[in-house]
Amino acid sequence: MTMNFSPAPGPHERHLKRRLLNPLFPKPERELIQQDVDEAQKKDEESLLSFMTHFQTVVQKATQLELNSESDVVLEIKEQLDECYATSCAMPGNHENLKIAIKKLITAIMSAIRKGAADDPIALQKLDEEDVARELHNDLHERKLIADLMLENTPILENELTPTLLNEEIDDLNAALPLFSAEELGLIAKTAQALLENLRQQGHEIPHAWERFQQIKQALDAKEAG
């Protein structure tokens, strides 16, 4: 049966596409019908509407900032804008213009903060480091896997995390693995091995997933060694 997926899906629909006819997921979760897709699209649209309402509130706060605004207030709004950027990466549709607007607002806020720290080289160095960290943060969220995982209400359930990671491409998985502690990676690796060996016994040999398993083990070894 052909599914009517969106050209630019949101997190719930995107996760359905990961699960569809994918032996890494339990049978009930991979056997989908169009109603499942329709419901996921509805959830994504509701999430988008909620996000846009929140975003408009944050923008209003940002545009109402004054030169003498308390630094705590300014930093809180900047953090909210950072969160809005990350969330926008997961939402359905194309939000490039919105992300450009967020970057411009953050740049304006950071410029004001820099002026206030002009005579403090240590503070300026910390601001430079924060700029680099923000760019890394934004780049990471451009990867849909990370954008979906980092959502407050992620559609990737706990029991779906391991098959999701085993299903990813090498670069996306490499970017995601540092998000997990050594203890979490150990559990993921153990679960992945058991899943893949069970599938092998059922006649499902999935080379791509075995390669991702080795990648997870390498990340675990590196974290434990470090």
Buried (B, 14 or more C-beta within 10 A) or exposed (E): EEBEBBEEBBBBBBBBBBBBEBBBBEEEBBEBEEEBBEEBBEBBBEBBEEBBEBBEEBBEBBEEBEEEBEEEEBEEBBEBBBBBBBBBBBBBBEBEEBBEBBBEBBEBBBEBBBEEBEEEEEBBEEBEEBBEEBEEBBEBBEBBBBBBBBBEEBBBEEEBBBBBBBBBEEEBBBBBBEEBEBEBBBBBBEBBBEBBEEBEEEEEEBEEBBEBBEBBBEBBEEBEEE
